[in-house]
Amino acid sequence: MKKIIISLLMFFSLTQANEKAVFDCASEDMKFVYTRMSLIELTAKELQEANRPYDFVLTIHSKCTQIVDKSSEDKYVKNIHKKLETLQTAYNVKIEVCGIAVDRLGYEESDLLPFVDTVKNSITRVISLQNKGYAFIPFH
């Protein structure tokens, strides 16, 4: 009887595992980036509707860093801002920008969207997430 209970607990713990992914954006093509943000939203929505738990992280670095500049006048970036806010508020996607890129591109923390976290180094962050079982989805 004890073995059956343990087997059932293991089965249910495996079926309840989170879908984990880190989406890594380094592209400078803002039209492409917008389509990828829409894809993250569609994926999160699909999982939500299926009652499948998920944990998504979006890491932003290199030439993609411009998408977190709250004063940008680029029409695609403005639309990406709206999409990022939706991802964070409606789908609980963690949005993180690389501190190295922020520094190299001359941004101050006050220049960044308020719901974006800065991490020291997005490469070491991605490595850490992958070692925790997150699927790596590059947008380069």
N, C-alpha and C positions, 0 to 999 in steps of 0.2 A: 504494500500500500504506500509506503514511504517513497519508493522509487517512482510510482505513478505520479504522486504529488510533485515530486522534484521535476520529473519530465514535463508535466503540465506547466509548472512555473517557468521552466526554461523556454518552452514553446511560446508561451504568452509574452515573455520578456523579449524574445526575438521578433515576434510579430508586431510589437509596439515600438520597435527601434525607430528613432528619428531618421528621416531622410536628411542627410547633411551635405551641404555643398558650399564651396568657396568660389565665387565668381570673381575673376581677376581682370580688371580693366586697365589696359595700357594704351589703347588706341587713341589716335588723334582725330579720327574720322567721326565727327559728332553725329552724323546721320546714322552711321553704323552703331554707335554707342546707344543712341536712342532706341533703336530696334532691339538691342540686347537687353536694355532696361525693361522694355515691354515684354520680352521673353521671360525674364525673371518673374515679373508680375503674373503672367499667364501660368507659369509653373507653380508658383505659390498658391494662386487661386485654385488650380486643379487639385493640389494636395489638400488645401483647406476643405474644398467641397467633398472630397473623398474621406475626410476625417483622418488623414494621415499626417502625423506630426512631422514637422520639418524644422531645420535650423539652417538658415542661410546667412552667409556673410559676403558682402561685396567689398573687395579691396580695390583701391584706386591709387594709381601711381603713374609715373612717367608723363606722357603727353595727355593722358586722360585726366590728370589732376585738375585741369581747368573746369571740369564739371562741378566742382565744389566751391568755385569762386562765386559768392552770392551777388557780386556786382557786375557779372558778365552781361553784356548786351547781345551776345550771339543768340539768334532765335532758337537754334537747336539746344543750346545749353539751357536757355530759359525753360524749354519744354522738358529737358532732362531734370531740372530742378523740381518741377511738379511731380515727375515720375519718381524721383528719389524720395520725396516726401511721402508719397503714397506707399512706396515700398516699406518705408520705415514705420509709418503710422498704421496702415491697414494690414500689413503682412509681417511686421516685426523683423524685417531684414536689418541686420547690423551693417552699417555703412562706415567704412574706415578708409582714411586717406593716409598715405605714407608720409611720415614726418620728413624724411630725406627729400622727397619731391617738393613738399611744401616749402622747405628751406631753400632749396636750389632755385625754385621758381620765384622766390621773393614774396610769398604770401605770409601774412600775419594770421594768427588764430582768428582775429576779428574779421578777416576777409572771407572766412569759410562759413558754409551753411551751418546753422546752429545744431542740427541733428546729426552731424557727421563727427565721428571720433577720429582723432589723430593717433596713429600708432608709430612707434619709433622707426620701424623698418618693415615695409610690407612683405619683403621676401622672407624674413624670419617668421613673420606672422603666418604666411601661407604654409611654410614648412611645418610649423606647429599644428596648424589646422589639419593638414594632410596626415600628420602622424596621429591625429585623434580620429581619423576615419572620414574626413570630409572629402568629397569628390572635388577634383580640381577642374574648373570650367574657365578656360582663358578666353578673353576678349581682346585680342591683339591685332 
